[in-house]
Amino acid sequence: MKRFHETKLFRQFLPFMILIIGGSFFIQEFTKLKYKYSKVTSQDFKMEMKKKGIEMKKSSTLEEEYEKIKILDIDNWENVRIPRPWEEPNSPNN
């Protein structure tokens, strides 16, 4: 028996065959999922929202947003610091 454990067949070929054959059974489980869930339909959220009466805003292009920003006066602004919660005079901790 000791001589059999030292052979090249036992040390290299047997683990290789176990990996190949065992791997095919392992992969088989993942391929089953592909066919099991192929009949599941995806949800169309836009259609569901229309059925419930909710409407989304129309998406705007980059050019439209640029035109809106061009109108704004971005050169004259003032940096205002907002007090932190522990610095507020009306906080319950004071």
HUQUI-V916048 format. One record per residue. RES is the residue in one letter. NEAR is the number of other ideal C-beta (glycine too) atoms within 10 Angstrom. Layout:
# HUQUI-V916048
RES;NEAR + RES;NEAR
This chain:
# HUQUI-V916048
M;4 + K;5 + R;7 + F;8 + H;8 + E;8 + T;11 + K;8 + L;9 + F;12 + R;11 + Q;10 + F;11 + L;12 + P;10 + F;10 + M;11 + I;10 + L;11 + I;9 + I;10 + G;10 + G;10 + S;9 + F;8 + F;10 + I;10 + Q;9 + E;8 + F;8 + T;9 + K;10 + L;9 + K;8 + Y;8 + K;9 + Y;8 + S;7 + K;6 + V;6 + T;5 + S;5 + Q;7 + D;9 + F;9 + K;11 + M;9 + E;10 + M;12 + K;12 + K;8 + K;8 + G;6 + I;9 + E;9 + M;9 + K;5 + K;6 + S;6 + S;10 + T;8 + L;7 + E;7 + E;10 + E;10 + Y;9 + E;11 + K;9 + I;8 + K;8 + I;6 + L;8 + D;6 + I;7 + D;5 + N;5 + W;8 + E;4 + N;4 + V;5 + R;6 + I;6 + P;9 + R;8 + P;7 + W;8 + E;10 + E;12 + P;6 + N;5 + S;11 + P;5 + N;6 + N;8
